């Protein structure tokens, strides 16, 4: 399979830089898979499972928020969070899930409910990816 240059960054710094065969990420419009030779593309990234294929091996990650750009020079993913499954602390994610559920139940306005739902979705994604 052909490769392309992939760079993934978060506010904490560089997460991945190298050649990849595929990047699957959840955008606001649904899942998108990028392969070598993909046309120029830009999308906002939602919360969900991401997958990178490097050297024929799939690596799964939890990704939330940010932007994806594809051009001749390569693919760049600037994400709010991006954690490979093996780096996720499941106990911490489960505590975050429980806290988000409690906040959602106690929400008295739409803004609080929206924030709690986003936290819950992020925690559930992290748990799912960690158990893959």
ChimeraX attribute file (.defattr): number of C-alpha atoms within 10 A of each C-alpha:
attribute: neighborCount
match mode: 1-to-1
recipient: residues
	/A:1	11
	/A:2	10
	/A:3	17
	/A:4	20
	/A:5	16
	/A:6	20
	/A:7	17
	/A:8	17
	/A:9	18
	/A:10	18
	/A:11	11
	/A:12	9
	/A:13	9
	/A:14	11
	/A:15	17
	/A:16	14
	/A:17	12
	/A:18	11
	/A:19	17
	/A:20	23
	/A:21	20
	/A:22	21
	/A:23	21
	/A:24	16
	/A:25	25
	/A:26	22
	/A:27	20
	/A:28	13
	/A:29	10
	/A:30	10
	/A:31	14
	/A:32	15
	/A:33	13
	/A:34	18
	/A:35	19
	/A:36	18
	/A:37	13
	/A:38	14
	/A:39	11
	/A:40	12
	/A:41	11
	/A:42	15
	/A:43	16
	/A:44	16
	/A:45	24
	/A:46	21
	/A:47	25
	/A:48	23
	/A:49	23
	/A:50	24
	/A:51	20
	/A:52	21
	/A:53	18
	/A:54	16
	/A:55	11
	/A:56	11
	/A:57	11
	/A:58	13
	/A:59	16
	/A:60	19
	/A:61	26
	/A:62	26
	/A:63	27
	/A:64	26
	/A:65	21
	/A:66	19
	/A:67	16
	/A:68	18
	/A:69	14
	/A:70	21
	/A:71	13
	/A:72	12
	/A:73	10
	/A:74	17
	/A:75	25
	/A:76	19
	/A:77	26
	/A:78	23
	/A:79	21
	/A:80	17
	/A:81	18
	/A:82	26
	/A:83	19
	/A:84	19
	/A:85	21
	/A:86	14
	/A:87	10
	/A:88	17
	/A:89	12
	/A:90	18
	/A:91	10
	/A:92	13
	/A:93	20
	/A:94	16
	/A:95	12
	/A:96	18
	/A:97	23
	/A:98	15
	/A:99	15
	/A:100	22
	/A:101	17
	/A:102	13
	/A:103	18
	/A:104	21
	/A:105	10
	/A:106	12
	/A:107	15
	/A:108	10
	/A:109	9
	/A:110	10
	/A:111	10
	/A:112	13
	/A:113	18
	/A:114	13
	/A:115	15
	/A:116	22
	/A:117	17
	/A:118	15
	/A:119	20
	/A:120	23
	/A:121	17
	/A:122	24
	/A:123	23
	/A:124	19
	/A:125	21
	/A:126	31
	/A:127	21
	/A:128	16
	/A:129	23
	/A:130	20
	/A:131	10
	/A:132	10
